[in-house]
Amino acid sequence: MPSNQSPLGALPARFRRERVLIVGCGDVGLRAARALRGRVGLIALTSSPEKFQRLREAGATPITGNLDAPDTLRRLAGIATRVLHLAPPVREGAPWWRDARTTALVRALAARSLPASLVYGSTSGVYGDCGGERVTEARLVRPGTPRAHRRVDAERAVRWFGRLGPAVRVLRIPGIYAPDREGGTPRERLRKGTPVLRREDDVFTNHIHADDLARACVAALWRGGPQRIFHASDDSDMRMGDYFDLAADIYGMARPPRISREEAKQQLPAQLLSFMGESRRLANDRMKRELRVRLRYPTVESGLRSGGAQG
């Protein structure tokens, strides 16, 4: 299926009266907008006027607002029948575990006629380290980093909003990649020769192609039960080091060196180490069954090879 085609196919005429608000029009938000273009009314919130032209090209009407300035969000009340929220929390803030942006958004949306649905793009990091176990959506969250704590807080905020009536769906998202996404392939890290963990110390990691994620976001606007959580992940089942070895082989580059966890603590930055300290394998059955998403790139290999050696 072409990346600009909606996973819902040709929407019935009644859907053309729908107005979808996209909050957080980065790479995935723009992909979702292009998938919906011409099928619904599209509105995109941005705090940067310089992004207006790009948003219009994706088929969206841009409006100005800043999630860090709640007073600028008043015009969002009643503006849309469905909302896709992909804006990340701020990296730093007090208190460190709060996502004030999501709280400000849902309060603004609650001020007038409520949307039928809201989809929130969260992270699989809310589970913390699972010791390589297979994880379903029923698993309790156990965030181990400030950024994961902020995502848990955002999930609480949108689920509170769901109790007012909208069908809220949370997508827990792993690593996003795509050959045409800025920073969306391992090429730069391979070029730097950044080490990976030796197999006995390595962690399981999860991925989703940006096009498949955009399609899951669009599907969740209409499908899935209220207050429902979904893993937006592909079918891959691999360790982090194997992922980089695979990418190196596809790109014709040298495989990264393997080091022990103790050596990694001495050589690698704290943020990278935090990713190497969490191991889990996401089950995506619910996404495929309830959202009826058919992955265009079911494995990392198929997604990386789709970009060829230029990935």
C-alpha positions as CSV (number, residue, x, y, z in Angstrom):
1,M,0.0,0.0,0.0
2,P,1.5,3.4,-0.9
3,S,2.5,5.5,2.1
4,N,0.1,8.2,1.2
5,Q,-2.9,5.9,1.1
6,S,-5.2,5.7,4.1
7,P,-5.2,2.3,5.9
8,L,-9.0,2.8,6.1
9,G,-9.3,2.9,2.3
10,A,-11.9,5.2,0.7
11,L,-13.7,6.7,3.6
12,P,-17.5,6.9,3.4
13,A,-19.0,10.3,2.5
14,R,-20.1,10.9,6.1
15,F,-16.4,10.9,7.2
16,R,-15.7,13.9,5.0
17,R,-17.4,16.0,7.6
18,E,-14.9,14.8,10.1
19,R,-12.2,17.3,11.3
20,V,-9.0,15.8,12.5
21,L,-6.6,17.8,14.6
22,I,-3.0,16.7,14.6
23,V,-0.9,17.9,17.5
24,G,2.8,17.3,17.0
25,C,3.3,17.4,13.2
26,G,6.8,16.1,13.0
27,D,7.8,13.3,10.6
28,V,5.1,10.8,11.7
29,G,2.4,13.5,12.0
30,L,3.1,14.6,8.5
31,R,2.9,11.1,7.2
32,A,-0.5,10.7,8.9
33,A,-1.6,14.0,7.4
34,R,-0.7,12.8,3.9
35,A,-2.6,9.5,4.5
36,L,-5.7,11.5,5.5
37,R,-5.4,14.3,2.9
38,G,-8.6,14.8,0.9
39,R,-10.5,12.4,3.1
40,V,-11.2,14.6,6.1
41,G,-10.8,18.2,7.2
42,L,-7.2,18.4,8.6
43,I,-6.0,20.9,11.1
44,A,-2.4,21.0,12.4
45,L,-1.3,22.8,15.6
46,T,2.1,24.4,15.4
47,S,4.1,27.1,17.3
48,S,6.3,27.8,14.3
49,P,4.9,29.9,11.4
50,E,7.8,28.7,9.3
51,K,6.2,25.3,9.2
52,F,2.9,26.6,7.7
53,Q,3.9,25.9,4.1
54,R,5.0,22.3,4.8
55,L,1.8,21.6,6.7
56,R,-0.3,23.0,3.8
57,E,1.5,20.8,1.4
58,A,0.6,17.8,3.5
59,G,-3.1,18.9,3.2
60,A,-3.5,20.4,6.7
61,T,-4.7,23.9,7.7
62,P,-2.2,25.2,10.2
63,I,-3.2,27.1,13.3
64,T,-0.8,28.7,15.8
65,G,-0.6,27.5,19.4
66,N,2.0,26.5,21.9
67,L,1.5,23.6,24.3
68,D,3.8,25.3,26.7
69,A,1.5,28.4,26.8
70,P,-2.0,27.1,27.7
71,D,-3.7,30.4,27.0
72,T,-2.8,29.9,23.3
73,L,-4.8,26.7,23.2
74,R,-8.3,28.1,23.8
75,R,-9.2,28.0,20.2
76,L,-8.8,24.2,20.1
77,A,-12.0,23.7,22.1
78,G,-14.6,22.2,19.7
79,I,-12.4,22.6,16.7
80,A,-12.1,18.9,15.8
81,T,-14.1,15.7,15.8
82,R,-10.9,13.6,16.3
83,V,-7.5,14.3,17.7
84,L,-4.1,12.8,17.0
85,H,-1.6,13.8,19.8
86,L,2.0,13.1,18.9
87,A,3.8,15.9,20.7
88,P,6.5,14.8,23.1
89,P,6.8,16.1,26.7
90,V,9.4,18.7,27.4
91,R,12.9,17.2,28.0
92,E,13.4,19.1,31.2
93,G,10.9,20.6,33.7
94,A,9.7,20.8,37.2
95,P,8.4,18.5,38.5
96,W,10.5,16.1,36.4
97,W,7.8,13.5,36.2
98,R,5.0,15.7,34.8
99,D,3.9,16.2,31.2
100,A,2.3,19.7,31.5
101,R,1.9,19.8,27.7
102,T,-0.7,17.0,27.6
103,T,-2.5,18.3,30.6
104,A,-2.8,21.7,28.9
105,L,-4.1,20.1,25.7
106,V,-6.8,17.9,27.2
107,R,-8.0,20.8,29.4
108,A,-8.4,23.0,26.3
109,L,-10.2,20.2,24.4
110,A,-12.5,19.7,27.4
111,A,-13.8,23.3,27.4
112,R,-16.4,22.8,24.6
113,S,-18.0,20.0,22.5
114,L,-15.7,17.0,22.9
115,P,-14.1,15.0,20.0
116,A,-15.2,11.5,19.3
117,S,-11.7,10.1,19.8
118,L,-8.2,11.0,20.8
119,V,-5.1,9.0,19.9
120,Y,-2.0,9.5,22.0
121,G,1.5,8.4,20.8
122,S,3.3,7.2,24.0
123,T,6.4,5.0,24.3
124,S,7.1,1.4,25.1
125,G,9.7,2.8,27.6
126,V,6.9,3.1,30.2
127,Y,7.5,-0.7,30.9
128,G,11.1,-0.2,32.0
129,D,13.3,-3.3,31.9
130,C,11.4,-6.5,31.4
131,G,14.3,-8.9,31.3
132,G,13.7,-9.8,27.6
133,E,10.2,-11.1,28.4
134,R,7.4,-10.9,25.9
135,V,5.2,-8.0,26.9
136,T,1.4,-7.5,26.3
137,E,-0.6,-4.4,26.9
138,A,-1.8,-5.9,30.2
139,R,1.6,-5.6,31.8
140,L,1.9,-2.9,34.5
141,V,4.1,0.1,33.8
142,R,7.4,0.5,35.6
143,P,9.1,3.5,34.2
144,G,12.8,3.7,34.9
145,T,13.7,7.1,33.4
146,P,12.4,10.7,33.7
147,R,11.2,10.6,30.1
148,A,9.3,7.4,30.7
149,H,7.7,8.9,33.9
150,R,6.5,11.9,31.9
151,R,4.9,9.6,29.3
152,V,3.1,7.7,32.1
153,D,1.8,11.0,33.4
154,A,0.6,11.9,29.8
155,E,-1.2,8.6,29.6
156,R,-3.0,9.3,32.8
157,A,-4.0,12.8,31.5
158,V,-5.5,11.4,28.3
159,R,-7.3,8.6,30.1
160,W,-8.8,11.1,32.4
161,F,-10.0,12.9,29.3
162,G,-11.5,9.6,28.1
163,R,-13.7,9.4,31.1
164,L,-15.5,12.5,29.9
165,G,-16.6,10.7,26.8
166,P,-14.1,10.6,24.0
167,A,-12.7,7.2,22.9
168,V,-9.1,7.5,24.0
169,R,-6.5,5.1,22.5
170,V,-2.9,5.0,23.5
171,L,-0.2,3.7,21.1
172,R,2.9,2.6,22.9
173,I,5.7,3.1,20.4
174,P,9.2,1.6,20.2
175,G,12.1,2.8,18.0
176,I,10.9,4.5,14.8
177,Y,12.9,4.2,11.6
178,A,12.6,4.8,7.9
179,P,15.1,5.3,5.1
180,D,13.6,8.7,4.3
181,R,13.3,9.9,8.0
182,E,15.9,12.2,9.4
183,G,18.0,10.1,11.7
184,G,15.8,7.2,10.8
185,T,18.4,4.6,10.0
186,P,21.5,3.3,11.9
187,R,23.8,4.5,9.2
188,E,25.3,7.5,11.2
189,R,25.9,5.3,14.2
190,L,27.6,2.7,12.1
191,R,29.7,5.3,10.5
192,K,30.9,6.5,13.9
193,G,31.7,2.9,14.9
194,T,29.7,3.1,18.1
195,P,30.0,-0.2,20.0
196,V,27.1,-2.5,20.8
197,L,26.9,-5.1,23.6
198,R,28.2,-8.6,23.3
199,R,25.5,-11.1,22.9
200,E,25.5,-12.4,26.5
201,D,24.9,-8.8,27.7
202,D,22.6,-7.7,24.9
203,V,19.0,-6.6,25.1
204,F,15.9,-7.2,23.0
205,T,14.7,-4.1,21.1
206,N,11.6,-3.3,19.2
207,H,10.9,-1.2,16.0
208,I,8.3,0.2,13.8
209,H,8.6,1.7,10.3
210,A,7.4,5.3,10.3
211,D,4.9,4.6,7.5
212,D,3.4,1.7,9.4
213,L,3.2,3.9,12.5
214,A,1.4,6.6,10.7
215,R,-1.1,4.1,9.4
216,A,-1.7,2.7,12.9
217,C,-2.3,6.3,14.1
218,V,-4.9,6.9,11.5
219,A,-6.6,3.5,12.1
220,A,-6.8,4.2,15.8
221,L,-8.7,7.4,15.2
222,W,-11.7,5.3,14.1
223,R,-11.0,1.8,15.4
224,G,-10.4,0.1,18.8
225,G,-12.3,0.2,22.1
226,P,-12.3,3.2,24.4
227,Q,-9.4,3.6,27.0
228,R,-7.5,0.9,25.0
229,I,-3.7,0.5,24.8
230,F,-2.0,-0.8,21.7
231,H,1.6,-1.7,20.9
232,A,2.5,-0.1,17.6
233,S,5.4,-2.4,16.8
234,D,6.4,-4.7,14.0
235,D,6.9,-8.4,14.1
236,S,10.7,-8.4,14.6
237,D,12.2,-10.3,17.5
238,M,15.8,-9.4,17.7
239,R,18.6,-8.1,19.9
240,M,20.0,-4.6,19.6
241,G,23.4,-5.8,18.4
242,D,21.8,-8.0,15.7
243,Y,19.8,-5.0,14.5
244,F,23.0,-3.1,13.9
245,D,24.8,-6.1,12.3
246,L,21.8,-6.5,9.9
247,A,21.9,-2.8,9.0
248,A,25.7,-2.9,8.4
249,D,25.3,-5.9,6.1
250,I,22.5,-4.2,4.1
251,Y,24.5,-1.0,3.8
252,G,27.8,-2.7,3.0
253,M,29.4,-1.2,6.1
254,A,31.5,-2.7,8.9
255,R,29.7,-4.3,11.7
256,P,30.0,-2.4,15.0
257,P,32.5,-3.7,17.7
258,R,31.0,-5.8,20.5
259,I,31.9,-4.9,24.1
260,S,30.8,-6.0,27.6
261,R,28.3,-4.1,29.7
262,E,31.1,-2.9,32.1
263,E,33.1,-1.6,29.1
264,A,29.9,0.2,27.8
265,K,29.5,2.0,31.2
266,Q,33.0,3.5,30.7
267,Q,32.7,4.3,27.0
268,L,29.1,5.3,26.2
269,P,26.9,8.3,27.2
270,A,24.3,7.9,29.8
271,Q,21.3,8.3,27.5
272,L,22.5,5.5,25.2
273,L,23.3,3.3,28.2
274,S,19.7,3.8,29.4
275,F,18.4,2.2,26.1
276,M,20.9,-0.6,26.6
277,G,19.5,-1.3,30.1
278,E,16.0,-2.2,29.0
279,S,15.1,-5.4,27.3
280,R,11.6,-6.4,26.2
281,R,9.7,-8.0,23.3
282,L,6.4,-6.3,22.4
283,A,3.4,-8.4,21.4
284,N,1.5,-6.6,18.6
285,D,-1.4,-9.0,18.2
286,R,-3.9,-6.5,19.6
287,M,-2.9,-3.8,17.1
288,K,-3.3,-6.2,14.1
289,R,-6.6,-7.7,15.4
290,E,-8.5,-4.7,16.7
291,L,-7.1,-1.9,14.7
292,R,-6.8,-4.2,11.7
293,V,-3.4,-2.8,10.7
294,R,-1.6,-4.8,8.1
295,L,2.1,-4.0,8.3
296,R,3.7,-3.0,5.1
297,Y,7.1,-3.6,6.7
298,P,6.6,-6.5,9.1
299,T,10.3,-6.8,9.9
300,V,13.2,-4.5,10.3
301,E,15.0,-6.3,7.4
302,S,12.1,-5.6,5.0
303,G,11.9,-2.0,6.1
304,L,15.7,-1.3,5.8
305,R,15.9,-3.1,2.5
306,S,13.1,-0.9,1.1
307,G,15.6,2.0,1.1
308,G,18.4,-0.1,-0.5
309,A,22.0,0.9,0.2
310,Q,21.0,4.5,0.3
311,G,19.1,4.0,3.6
